[in-house]
Amino acid sequence: MSIKNGRFTLIEIIIVVVGILIFGSILFSDGNILTDNKTAHRILYEQGYTDIQITGYEAWACKESDNYSTGFVAKNKDGKMIRGVVCSSWLDKYATIRFK
């Protein structure tokens, strides 16, 4: 950014405001724009998991090509509680379940 006579250009102000709005929307969304709760719940249910609880965004748990990283706690077919993440993408309807 360059300051000319103590003033910012209009483009510089717009860039800063847009950046603040994007950061604020991520910060105050509880990570919901980074999770796909509906897909995660559907995939887990289809695989036989029960008592599914979505725990929110899981940073660095998925590949770079995944758009969503949705943490969960659920009961497996043996009745054991497990913790993991469902990684998915908006480009296709497939998802990967990763366990912690």
C-alpha positions in Angstrom: 0.0 0.0 0.0 1.2 3.4 -0.8 0.2 6.5 1.2 0.1 9.7 -0.8 -0.3 12.8 1.3 -1.5 10.6 4.2 -4.3 9.0 2.2 -4.9 5.5 0.8 -6.3 5.0 -2.7 -9.8 3.8 -3.2 -8.7 0.4 -4.5 -6.4 -0.1 -1.5 -9.3 0.7 0.9 -11.6 -1.7 -1.0 -9.0 -4.5 -0.8 -8.6 -4.1 2.9 -12.3 -4.0 3.6 -13.0 -7.1 1.5 -10.1 -8.9 3.4 -11.6 -7.9 6.7 -15.1 -9.1 5.7 -13.7 -12.5 4.4 -11.7 -13.0 7.6 -14.6 -12.0 9.8 -17.0 -14.3 8.0 -14.7 -17.3 8.6 -14.0 -16.3 12.2 -17.6 -15.9 13.2 -19.0 -18.8 11.1 -17.6 -21.4 13.5 -16.0 -23.0 10.4 -19.3 -23.8 8.8 -18.1 -22.6 5.4 -15.3 -25.1 5.7 -17.5 -28.1 6.7 -20.2 -30.1 4.9 -22.3 -31.4 7.7 -25.0 -32.9 5.5 -22.6 -34.9 3.4 -20.6 -36.1 6.4 -23.7 -37.3 8.2 -25.0 -39.0 5.1 -21.7 -40.8 4.4 -21.3 -41.9 8.0 -24.9 -43.2 8.2 -24.5 -45.1 4.9 -21.4 -46.8 6.4 -23.4 -48.0 9.4 -22.3 -45.4 12.0 -24.8 -44.4 14.7 -25.0 -41.6 17.3 -23.3 -39.3 14.9 -22.2 -36.0 16.3 -20.6 -33.4 14.0 -17.8 -31.6 15.9 -16.9 -29.0 13.3 -13.9 -28.0 11.2 -10.7 -30.1 11.5 -7.7 -28.2 10.3 -5.0 -30.0 8.3 -6.9 -33.4 8.4 -7.6 -33.7 4.7 -5.8 -33.3 1.4 -5.4 -30.0 -0.4 -7.9 -31.1 -3.0 -10.6 -31.5 -0.4 -12.8 -28.4 0.1 -14.4 -29.6 3.3 -13.0 -31.1 6.5 -15.8 -32.2 8.9 -15.0 -33.6 12.3 -17.2 -36.2 14.0 -17.7 -38.6 16.8 -19.8 -41.7 16.2 -20.5 -45.2 17.3 -19.2 -47.9 14.9 -20.9 -51.2 14.1 -19.3 -52.8 17.2 -20.7 -50.1 19.5 -17.3 -48.5 20.0 -17.1 -44.7 20.0 -14.7 -43.4 17.3 -13.4 -40.0 16.3 -12.5 -38.9 12.9 -13.0 -36.5 10.0 -15.0 -36.7 6.7 -13.1 -35.1 3.8 -15.1 -34.1 0.8 -15.2 -31.8 -2.2 -17.8 -29.7 -3.8 -16.7 -31.0 -7.3 -18.0 -34.5 -6.6 -20.2 -36.4 -4.3 -17.5 -38.8 -3.0 -16.0 -38.5 0.5 -13.2 -40.1 2.5 -13.5 -41.0 6.2 -10.3 -40.6 8.2 -9.9 -41.8 11.8 -7.9 -40.3 14.6 
